[in-house]
Amino acid sequence: MIRAAIFIALFALAASASLSLDSQWESFKTKYGKSYDSAEEETYRRNVFAQKLEKIKAQEFIK
């Protein structure tokens, strides 16, 4: 029972983080007028965005 609760909590946390990343990505594209010619390019750029965002968060955590 406890394992199921932990799994559900972790899943919910991962889902909320993903939604947050999605909204940040959409805001970034809107703010800077970004658009991409293909889904593959957008996926690549979103992954770069996510990696840089993680680096920023890590730097803020260190301070």
N, C-alpha and C positions, 0 to 999 in steps of 0.2 A: 504494500500500500504506500509506504513512504517513497519507495523507488518511483512509483507511478507519479506521485505528487512532485517529486524532484524533476522528473522528465518533463512533465507538463510545464513546470515553472521555467525550466531552461528553454523549452520550445517557445514559450511566450516571450521570453527575453530576447531570443534570437529573432523572432518575428518582429518585435517592436524595434529592434536595432535595424533590421532590414527596411522597415517602413520609414524610419528616420533617415537612413541613407538614401532611399528613393526620393524622399521629399527634399533633402539637401541637394541631390543631384539635379532634380527638376528646377529648383530655385537657382542653382548655379547656371544652368543652361539658359534660363530666362533672363537672369541678370546680365549675363555676358553675351547674349544673342547667339548662343551656340546651336548648331544643327549639324547633323552628320548624314552623309550620303548613303550609308548602309547600316543595317543592324549590327554587322560585325564591327564596324568602326565605332559605333556608339558603345557597344559592349566593351571594346578595348579601352576607350576613353573613360568609361564609367569605372572600370577596374583601376586605371591610373588614378582617377579622382579618389577612389576609396583608399588606395594605398597611401596617397599623400595626406588624406584626412587622418588616417591612423598614425602617421608620423607626427602630425601636428598634435594630436591628442597625447601621444607618448611624451613629446617635449613639454606640454603643459603639465603632465603628471609629474615630471621630474622636478619642475620648478617649485 
